[in-house]
Amino acid sequence: MKTVIIHGQSHQGSTYHAAHSLAEKIGGELTEFFLPRDFGEFCLGCLNCFRISETKCPHYARLKPLTEAMDAADVIILESPVYVYHATGAMKAFLDHYGWRWMVHSPEPLMFRKQAVAVATAAGAGMKSTIKDMADSFFFWGIAKQYRLGIAVAAVSWETVNEKKKAVIEKKTAALAKKIVRRNGRVKPGLKTRAFFSLMRMLQKKNFMGGERDVSHWKKHGWLGKSRPWK
């Protein structure tokens, strides 16, 4: 199995350790990127990715290694500590660059066969909203099986997390890793994803979204006919 972790920060705190614990238990090949160290650009709103091609994004070259790693992975892990009840700015800036991949535009077929996990930790609260920031992209990318892992660590650094909390992390990551390994290569999108895909298909058939690039993408993959990305 291949796993990629996109870390929403460049330091190795509690969220890093939780995500890393999960990846280690999944096993196989692991690739990691740290934001904003490995990618820290803000979307400029130029719309080139929607109107022309994602290759025309001013940040395409720097983003490409991360995109290729996600496409090659069986499991995608996005992790972020809670920053004012949401994901880090670096994580948000990263995800902003993939609007063109949402099902409403030109989704990547490989995503419909992957598993993905959104991980967040906090000293107190805010995991739910932080995880949603990342999980929204999972859904709109078409990820087949999605998981959410939020843990309140009651500490501001990994060194000050007590052993009981660390044991909870070990237990939760072990249980989740077992599910992921068992389902590897066998996942397909659920009813909600398929229904949304069907709605987007109808809109693309009518060119309701007004994007020739998007319609061409759907035609190329045969999705306006009987073909589906999960078959």
SEFI-776140 format. One line per field, with one value per residue: residue in three letters; residue number from 1; x, y, z of N, C-alpha, C in turn. Coordinates in steps of 0.05 Angstrom, whole numbers, plus 5000, padded with zeros to 4 digits. Layout:
// residues N
res: ALA, ...;
n: NUM, ...;
nu: X, ...;
nv: Y, ...;
nw: Z, ...;
cau: X, ...;
cav: Y, ...;
caw: Z, ...;
cu: X, ...;
cv: Y, ...;
cw: Z, ...;
This chain:
// residues 231
res: MET, LYS, THR, VAL, ILE, ILE, HIS, GLY, GLN, SER, HIS, GLN, GLY, SER, THR, TYR, HIS, ALA, ALA, HIS, SER, LEU, ALA, GLU, LYS, ILE, GLY, GLY, GLU, LEU, THR, GLU, PHE, PHE, LEU, PRO, ARG, ASP, PHE, GLY, GLU, PHE, CYS, LEU, GLY, CYS, LEU, ASN, CYS, PHE, ARG, ILE, SER, GLU, THR, LYS, CYS, PRO, HIS, TYR, ALA, ARG, LEU, LYS, PRO, LEU, THR, GLU, ALA, MET, ASP, ALA, ALA, ASP, VAL, ILE, ILE, LEU, GLU, SER, PRO, VAL, TYR, VAL, TYR, HIS, ALA, THR, GLY, ALA, MET, LYS, ALA, PHE, LEU, ASP, HIS, TYR, GLY, TRP, ARG, TRP, MET, VAL, HIS, SER, PRO, GLU, PRO, LEU, MET, PHE, ARG, LYS, GLN, ALA, VAL, ALA, VAL, ALA, THR, ALA, ALA, GLY, ALA, GLY, MET, LYS, SER, THR, ILE, LYS, ASP, MET, ALA, ASP, SER, PHE, PHE, PHE, TRP, GLY, ILE, ALA, LYS, GLN, TYR, ARG, LEU, GLY, ILE, ALA, VAL, ALA, ALA, VAL, SER, TRP, GLU, THR, VAL, ASN, GLU, LYS, LYS, LYS, ALA, VAL, ILE, GLU, LYS, LYS, THR, ALA, ALA, LEU, ALA, LYS, LYS, ILE, VAL, ARG, ARG, ASN, GLY, ARG, VAL, LYS, PRO, GLY, LEU, LYS, THR, ARG, ALA, PHE, PHE, SER, LEU, MET, ARG, MET, LEU, GLN, LYS, LYS, ASN, PHE, MET, GLY, GLY, GLU, ARG, ASP, VAL, SER, HIS, TRP, LYS, LYS, HIS, GLY, TRP, LEU, GLY, LYS, SER, ARG, PRO, TRP, LYS;
n: 1, 2, 3, 4, 5, 6, 7, 8, 9, 10, 11, 12, 13, 14, 15, 16, 17, 18, 19, 20, 21, 22, 23, 24, 25, 26, 27, 28, 29, 30, 31, 32, 33, 34, 35, 36, 37, 38, 39, 40, 41, 42, 43, 44, 45, 46, 47, 48, 49, 50, 51, 52, 53, 54, 55, 56, 57, 58, 59, 60, 61, 62, 63, 64, 65, 66, 67, 68, 69, 70, 71, 72, 73, 74, 75, 76, 77, 78, 79, 80, 81, 82, 83, 84, 85, 86, 87, 88, 89, 90, 91, 92, 93, 94, 95, 96, 97, 98, 99, 100, 101, 102, 103, 104, 105, 106, 107, 108, 109, 110, 111, 112, 113, 114, 115, 116, 117, 118, 119, 120, 121, 122, 123, 124, 125, 126, 127, 128, 129, 130, 131, 132, 133, 134, 135, 136, 137, 138, 139, 140, 141, 142, 143, 144, 145, 146, 147, 148, 149, 150, 151, 152, 153, 154, 155, 156, 157, 158, 159, 160, 161, 162, 163, 164, 165, 166, 167, 168, 169, 170, 171, 172, 173, 174, 175, 176, 177, 178, 179, 180, 181, 182, 183, 184, 185, 186, 187, 188, 189, 190, 191, 192, 193, 194, 195, 196, 197, 198, 199, 200, 201, 202, 203, 204, 205, 206, 207, 208, 209, 210, 211, 212, 213, 214, 215, 216, 217, 218, 219, 220, 221, 222, 223, 224, 225, 226, 227, 228, 229, 230, 231;
nu: 5017, 5007, 5015, 5001, 5017, 4993, 5016, 4989, 5020, 5088, 5115, 5128, 5081, 5026, 4986, 5015, 5040, 4997, 4976, 5021, 5026, 4981, 4993, 5040, 5019, 4986, 5023, 5069, 5089, 5108, 5096, 5111, 5090, 5101, 5066, 5072, 5121, 5133, 5095, 5067, 5036, 4987, 4923, 4910, 4863, 4858, 4831, 4849, 4855, 4803, 4782, 4820, 4866, 4893, 4947, 4961, 4960, 4993, 5023, 5031, 5077, 5104, 5065, 5057, 5088, 5061, 5009, 5018, 5036, 4990, 4956, 4981, 4977, 4945, 4920, 4902, 4922, 4902, 4923, 4913, 4927, 4882, 4867, 4841, 4789, 4789, 4821, 4891, 4918, 4954, 4938, 4887, 4900, 4928, 4887, 4853, 4875, 4855, 4804, 4787, 4786, 4740, 4678, 4640, 4667, 4720, 4732, 4783, 4791, 4818, 4810, 4762, 4770, 4799, 4819, 4813, 4835, 4818, 4852, 4854, 4877, 4869, 4881, 4835, 4775, 4743, 4756, 4718, 4700, 4748, 4765, 4723, 4736, 4776, 4753, 4711, 4735, 4751, 4701, 4681, 4721, 4710, 4727, 4727, 4722, 4718, 4747, 4745, 4785, 4789, 4820, 4822, 4875, 4888, 4934, 4989, 5033, 5067, 5101, 5079, 5032, 4994, 5007, 4961, 4928, 4960, 4958, 4905, 4906, 4939, 4906, 4861, 4883, 4904, 4857, 4832, 4870, 4869, 4818, 4826, 4867, 4842, 4802, 4829, 4835, 4784, 4744, 4687, 4652, 4601, 4528, 4514, 4557, 4553, 4503, 4510, 4548, 4517, 4481, 4516, 4532, 4485, 4481, 4529, 4518, 4481, 4512, 4509, 4542, 4574, 4626, 4671, 4717, 4707, 4663, 4688, 4724, 4690, 4666, 4710, 4722, 4678, 4635, 4588, 4559, 4550, 4593, 4628, 4669, 4681, 4677;
nv: 4976, 5046, 5106, 5175, 5232, 5296, 5346, 5396, 5435, 5455, 5436, 5384, 5365, 5346, 5331, 5316, 5270, 5237, 5228, 5205, 5159, 5131, 5122, 5091, 5045, 5028, 5014, 4995, 5038, 5104, 5172, 5240, 5308, 5375, 5431, 5502, 5491, 5455, 5470, 5532, 5570, 5620, 5615, 5652, 5666, 5667, 5636, 5603, 5548, 5529, 5550, 5540, 5501, 5461, 5461, 5512, 5541, 5588, 5565, 5513, 5480, 5477, 5453, 5405, 5357, 5343, 5334, 5290, 5252, 5244, 5223, 5175, 5148, 5099, 5112, 5174, 5221, 5277, 5325, 5369, 5414, 5447, 5511, 5568, 5543, 5520, 5491, 5498, 5558, 5546, 5495, 5505, 5540, 5505, 5467, 5501, 5503, 5461, 5465, 5458, 5403, 5386, 5351, 5381, 5403, 5380, 5322, 5277, 5212, 5172, 5183, 5162, 5111, 5110, 5113, 5158, 5200, 5248, 5284, 5313, 5350, 5380, 5425, 5433, 5443, 5441, 5405, 5381, 5421, 5434, 5386, 5381, 5421, 5396, 5347, 5362, 5371, 5319, 5294, 5323, 5313, 5262, 5218, 5150, 5123, 5152, 5177, 5203, 5231, 5256, 5285, 5306, 5331, 5357, 5389, 5431, 5416, 5359, 5335, 5346, 5318, 5272, 5204, 5172, 5197, 5190, 5135, 5129, 5151, 5114, 5069, 5084, 5096, 5046, 5015, 5041, 5037, 4982, 4975, 5005, 4977, 4928, 4941, 4958, 4968, 4951, 4988, 5029, 5087, 5114, 5120, 5174, 5202, 5180, 5197, 5252, 5256, 5238, 5281, 5322, 5302, 5307, 5362, 5374, 5351, 5385, 5428, 5465, 5487, 5519, 5512, 5495, 5466, 5432, 5401, 5375, 5344, 5308, 5283, 5258, 5218, 5187, 5194, 5221, 5184, 5116, 5101, 5100, 5128, 5093, 5041;
nw: 5000, 4988, 5021, 5030, 5067, 5079, 5114, 5154, 5176, 5192, 5236, 5284, 5319, 5362, 5325, 5280, 5302, 5312, 5260, 5237, 5268, 5251, 5197, 5200, 5222, 5182, 5144, 5091, 5036, 5050, 5038, 5052, 5061, 5081, 5101, 5108, 5083, 5040, 5003, 4996, 4972, 4957, 4928, 4869, 4845, 4790, 4755, 4714, 4719, 4716, 4668, 4628, 4636, 4690, 4687, 4675, 4720, 4761, 4800, 4788, 4777, 4826, 4857, 4833, 4850, 4898, 4880, 4845, 4882, 4913, 4874, 4864, 4911, 4955, 5000, 5027, 5073, 5105, 5150, 5205, 5258, 5304, 5289, 5312, 5311, 5261, 5201, 5188, 5158, 5118, 5102, 5082, 5040, 5007, 4993, 4966, 4916, 4888, 4869, 4816, 4812, 4836, 4837, 4810, 4770, 4740, 4758, 4783, 4760, 4790, 4843, 4859, 4877, 4923, 4993, 5047, 5101, 5149, 5196, 5260, 5317, 5382, 5437, 5465, 5441, 5375, 5336, 5302, 5265, 5242, 5218, 5181, 5145, 5115, 5101, 5068, 5018, 5007, 4998, 4953, 4917, 4905, 4934, 4953, 5003, 5065, 5126, 5193, 5242, 5303, 5359, 5425, 5459, 5505, 5515, 5495, 5468, 5440, 5476, 5525, 5526, 5561, 5582, 5582, 5544, 5499, 5495, 5480, 5429, 5404, 5407, 5377, 5326, 5313, 5307, 5265, 5224, 5216, 5192, 5145, 5118, 5111, 5075, 5030, 4961, 4952, 4956, 4941, 4919, 4962, 4967, 4971, 4946, 4894, 4879, 4879, 4839, 4795, 4792, 4778, 4729, 4698, 4696, 4668, 4619, 4599, 4595, 4635, 4672, 4643, 4625, 4577, 4581, 4625, 4606, 4563, 4591, 4619, 4575, 4552, 4588, 4583, 4617, 4608, 4583, 4594, 4625, 4688, 4740, 4782, 4764;
cau: 5000, 5020, 5001, 5013, 5007, 4998, 5015, 4980, 5040, 5115, 5127, 5119, 5066, 5008, 4972, 5035, 5045, 4973, 4975, 5043, 5020, 4963, 5008, 5058, 5003, 4976, 5046, 5074, 5105, 5097, 5107, 5100, 5095, 5095, 5057, 5077, 5148, 5133, 5077, 5056, 5026, 4958, 4908, 4908, 4837, 4861, 4811, 4861, 4850, 4775, 4777, 4839, 4878, 4907, 4975, 4964, 4961, 5020, 5037, 5029, 5102, 5110, 5044, 5057, 5097, 5040, 4987, 5026, 5037, 4962, 4945, 4994, 4971, 4920, 4908, 4909, 4917, 4905, 4922, 4916, 4919, 4860, 4874, 4816, 4767, 4790, 4847, 4912, 4917, 4970, 4922, 4866, 4913, 4934, 4862, 4842, 4886, 4843, 4776, 4782, 4782, 4715, 4659, 4625, 4684, 4734, 4744, 4803, 4779, 4832, 4800, 4738, 4778, 4817, 4811, 4825, 4830, 4823, 4861, 4858, 4879, 4868, 4883, 4808, 4754, 4747, 4764, 4697, 4700, 4774, 4763, 4705, 4751, 4791, 4735, 4695, 4749, 4749, 4675, 4678, 4740, 4699, 4741, 4709, 4718, 4729, 4747, 4751, 4798, 4793, 4828, 4829, 4898, 4891, 4961, 4997, 5055, 5067, 5116, 5063, 5009, 4999, 5009, 4934, 4919, 4976, 4947, 4880, 4914, 4949, 4883, 4844, 4897, 4905, 4831, 4827, 4889, 4859, 4796, 4836, 4882, 4823, 4786, 4846, 4829, 4757, 4725, 4673, 4637, 4574, 4504, 4515, 4576, 4542, 4480, 4520, 4561, 4496, 4471, 4536, 4531, 4462, 4488, 4549, 4505, 4467, 4532, 4497, 4563, 4585, 4654, 4677, 4738, 4694, 4648, 4707, 4734, 4669, 4663, 4734, 4721, 4653, 4616, 4562, 4546, 4546, 4617, 4630, 4697, 4685, 4673;
cav: 5000, 5072, 5127, 5201, 5251, 5324, 5358, 5424, 5452, 5445, 5426, 5357, 5366, 5324, 5323, 5302, 5244, 5221, 5220, 5187, 5134, 5117, 5114, 5069, 5020, 5020, 5000, 5001, 5061, 5129, 5198, 5262, 5336, 5393, 5458, 5512, 5486, 5443, 5486, 5552, 5592, 5626, 5616, 5679, 5670, 5674, 5618, 5588, 5519, 5523, 5559, 5529, 5476, 5464, 5466, 5541, 5553, 5599, 5549, 5486, 5465, 5471, 5436, 5379, 5334, 5336, 5323, 5264, 5234, 5237, 5206, 5149, 5135, 5085, 5126, 5202, 5231, 5305, 5331, 5397, 5422, 5466, 5539, 5583, 5525, 5512, 5481, 5519, 5574, 5532, 5473, 5518, 5550, 5481, 5456, 5521, 5499, 5437, 5469, 5447, 5374, 5379, 5337, 5401, 5411, 5358, 5304, 5257, 5185, 5156, 5190, 5146, 5085, 5114, 5118, 5183, 5206, 5276, 5282, 5339, 5349, 5406, 5425, 5432, 5436, 5451, 5384, 5376, 5441, 5432, 5362, 5387, 5437, 5378, 5326, 5373, 5365, 5290, 5287, 5335, 5300, 5236, 5197, 5128, 5117, 5174, 5173, 5227, 5224, 5280, 5278, 5328, 5321, 5372, 5398, 5449, 5404, 5330, 5328, 5349, 5301, 5251, 5176, 5162, 5207, 5177, 5108, 5132, 5155, 5088, 5051, 5094, 5093, 5017, 5006, 5053, 5025, 4955, 4978, 5014, 4955, 4907, 4951, 4967, 4956, 4941, 5009, 5043, 5109, 5109, 5130, 5204, 5210, 5172, 5214, 5279, 5252, 5237, 5308, 5337, 5291, 5320, 5390, 5375, 5344, 5410, 5450, 5484, 5501, 5539, 5508, 5476, 5448, 5412, 5383, 5359, 5324, 5288, 5268, 5242, 5194, 5172, 5196, 5230, 5160, 5095, 5096, 5113, 5126, 5071, 5015;
caw: 5000, 4988, 5036, 5030, 5088, 5075, 5141, 5152, 5189, 5188, 5260, 5291, 5344, 5368, 5301, 5265, 5314, 5308, 5232, 5232, 5281, 5234, 5172, 5207, 5226, 5155, 5132, 5063, 5028, 5060, 5028, 5068, 5053, 5103, 5092, 5081, 5074, 5013, 4986, 5013, 4956, 4958, 4902, 4860, 4834, 4761, 4741, 4692, 4723, 4708, 4641, 4608, 4646, 4715, 4681, 4672, 4747, 4765, 4820, 4779, 4779, 4854, 4868, 4819, 4866, 4917, 4864, 4836, 4905, 4920, 4853, 4866, 4937, 4961, 5023, 5030, 5100, 5109, 5179, 5214, 5285, 5305, 5290, 5315, 5304, 5233, 5192, 5185, 5133, 5098, 5091, 5066, 5015, 4991, 4983, 4947, 4889, 4876, 4862, 4790, 4814, 4849, 4818, 4795, 4747, 4725, 4779, 4776, 4763, 4810, 4870, 4865, 4887, 4945, 5020, 5057, 5129, 5158, 5224, 5274, 5347, 5395, 5466, 5475, 5422, 5347, 5317, 5282, 5243, 5228, 5201, 5159, 5125, 5098, 5091, 5046, 4994, 5003, 4986, 4927, 4899, 4899, 4949, 4957, 5032, 5081, 5155, 5208, 5267, 5319, 5386, 5444, 5473, 5531, 5517, 5473, 5454, 5442, 5500, 5549, 5525, 5581, 5571, 5577, 5518, 5478, 5492, 5465, 5401, 5394, 5404, 5355, 5301, 5307, 5298, 5239, 5205, 5210, 5173, 5119, 5106, 5103, 5052, 5008, 4935, 4951, 4963, 4920, 4931, 4973, 4953, 4970, 4925, 4868, 4873, 4871, 4813, 4776, 4789, 4762, 4702, 4685, 4691, 4648, 4594, 4590, 4596, 4653, 4687, 4626, 4621, 4556, 4591, 4642, 4589, 4548, 4610, 4623, 4550, 4548, 4605, 4578, 4639, 4598, 4574, 4615, 4641, 4714, 4750, 4802, 4752;
cu: 5017, 5003, 5016, 5000, 5014, 4994, 5008, 4997, 5067, 5129, 5115, 5106, 5048, 4994, 4990, 5038, 5021, 4971, 4997, 5038, 5001, 4977, 5026, 5043, 4991, 4998, 5049, 5091, 5092, 5112, 5094, 5108, 5086, 5089, 5064, 5105, 5149, 5114, 5063, 5044, 4996, 4947, 4904, 4880, 4837, 4841, 4823, 4855, 4822, 4771, 4795, 4849, 4892, 4937, 4981, 4964, 4990, 5036, 5038, 5054, 5108, 5090, 5045, 5066, 5076, 5017, 4994, 5027, 5009, 4950, 4956, 4987, 4945, 4905, 4919, 4903, 4922, 4903, 4927, 4910, 4896, 4872, 4848, 4792, 4767, 4818, 4866, 4908, 4932, 4954, 4900, 4877, 4919, 4908, 4849, 4851, 4874, 4813, 4768, 4777, 4756, 4696, 4643, 4641, 4696, 4748, 4764, 4792, 4792, 4821, 4776, 4744, 4797, 4803, 4826, 4817, 4836, 4829, 4864, 4860, 4877, 4872, 4855, 4788, 4761, 4754, 4744, 4698, 4726, 4774, 4745, 4719, 4765, 4772, 4717, 4708, 4749, 4723, 4674, 4699, 4729, 4712, 4720, 4702, 4733, 4726, 4754, 4763, 4805, 4799, 4835, 4852, 4903, 4920, 4968, 5022, 5054, 5081, 5099, 5036, 5013, 4997, 4981, 4924, 4934, 4967, 4921, 4886, 4923, 4926, 4866, 4858, 4900, 4879, 4825, 4845, 4879, 4837, 4807, 4851, 4862, 4807, 4803, 4839, 4801, 4736, 4712, 4657, 4609, 4552, 4505, 4533, 4565, 4519, 4490, 4534, 4539, 4484, 4490, 4536, 4508, 4468, 4509, 4537, 4491, 4486, 4522, 4518, 4578, 4615, 4660, 4699, 4726, 4679, 4666, 4718, 4715, 4665, 4686, 4733, 4695, 4632, 4589, 4546, 4543, 4570, 4617, 4658, 4702, 4681, 4698;
cv: 5025, 5092, 5153, 5218, 5279, 5337, 5387, 5444, 5440, 5436, 5399, 5356, 5342, 5314, 5307, 5273, 5226, 5211, 5200, 5160, 5118, 5106, 5090, 5043, 5010, 5005, 5008, 5025, 5087, 5153, 5220, 5289, 5353, 5421, 5478, 5508, 5476, 5455, 5506, 5576, 5596, 5626, 5645, 5686, 5677, 5658, 5603, 5558, 5511, 5529, 5545, 5502, 5482, 5469, 5496, 5555, 5564, 5582, 5519, 5469, 5458, 5452, 5408, 5355, 5324, 5323, 5294, 5243, 5226, 5219, 5178, 5134, 5119, 5099, 5154, 5210, 5261, 5310, 5360, 5400, 5443, 5494, 5555, 5568, 5517, 5501, 5504, 5534, 5560, 5509, 5484, 5528, 5527, 5471, 5475, 5516, 5475, 5440, 5457, 5417, 5366, 5367, 5357, 5409, 5387, 5339, 5284, 5229, 5168, 5160, 5172, 5118, 5086, 5116, 5143, 5188, 5235, 5274, 5310, 5334, 5378, 5403, 5422, 5423, 5446, 5430, 5380, 5395, 5440, 5408, 5367, 5403, 5419, 5357, 5336, 5367, 5336, 5283, 5298, 5325, 5273, 5213, 5175, 5123, 5138, 5168, 5200, 5219, 5250, 5273, 5303, 5318, 5335, 5380, 5415, 5439, 5374, 5321, 5329, 5334, 5277, 5223, 5164, 5171, 5194, 5148, 5108, 5135, 5129, 5069, 5058, 5090, 5063, 5007, 5016, 5041, 4997, 4956, 4986, 4992, 4934, 4915, 4959, 4952, 4947, 4963, 5021, 5065, 5101, 5123, 5160, 5214, 5203, 5190, 5242, 5277, 5252, 5265, 5325, 5328, 5304, 5349, 5393, 5368, 5368, 5433, 5472, 5500, 5521, 5536, 5487, 5456, 5425, 5392, 5365, 5337, 5302, 5271, 5249, 5216, 5178, 5174, 5208, 5207, 5141, 5091, 5112, 5109, 5104, 5044, 5006;
cw: 5000, 5003, 5033, 5052, 5079, 5102, 5138, 5167, 5186, 5213, 5267, 5318, 5347, 5343, 5283, 5276, 5310, 5280, 5226, 5245, 5263, 5209, 5178, 5211, 5200, 5141, 5103, 5059, 5038, 5048, 5044, 5057, 5077, 5092, 5114, 5070, 5045, 4993, 5003, 4998, 4960, 4930, 4894, 4848, 4804, 4744, 4718, 4694, 4714, 4678, 4620, 4616, 4673, 4711, 4678, 4698, 4751, 4785, 4813, 4784, 4808, 4867, 4856, 4835, 4886, 4903, 4855, 4858, 4913, 4900, 4856, 4891, 4938, 4982, 5025, 5058, 5099, 5139, 5185, 5243, 5283, 5308, 5290, 5303, 5274, 5226, 5189, 5159, 5111, 5085, 5073, 5039, 4996, 4978, 4963, 4919, 4875, 4870, 4835, 4790, 4827, 4828, 4801, 4770, 4733, 4745, 4767, 4780, 4785, 4838, 4878, 4874, 4911, 4972, 5030, 5086, 5135, 5188, 5236, 5304, 5357, 5425, 5479, 5454, 5394, 5327, 5295, 5259, 5228, 5209, 5177, 5137, 5105, 5085, 5068, 5019, 4987, 4988, 4957, 4907, 4890, 4913, 4957, 4986, 5048, 5111, 5168, 5235, 5282, 5348, 5402, 5461, 5500, 5536, 5493, 5459, 5458, 5468, 5525, 5548, 5544, 5568, 5566, 5550, 5495, 5473, 5476, 5435, 5389, 5389, 5379, 5328, 5293, 5296, 5270, 5218, 5197, 5189, 5145, 5104, 5095, 5078, 5028, 4982, 4932, 4955, 4937, 4933, 4941, 4958, 4950, 4948, 4897, 4860, 4864, 4844, 4791, 4771, 4772, 4733, 4686, 4678, 4669, 4620, 4582, 4588, 4613, 4668, 4670, 4621, 4600, 4565, 4607, 4625, 4573, 4566, 4615, 4598, 4546, 4564, 4601, 4599, 4631, 4586, 4598, 4633, 4667, 4725, 4770, 4790, 4738;
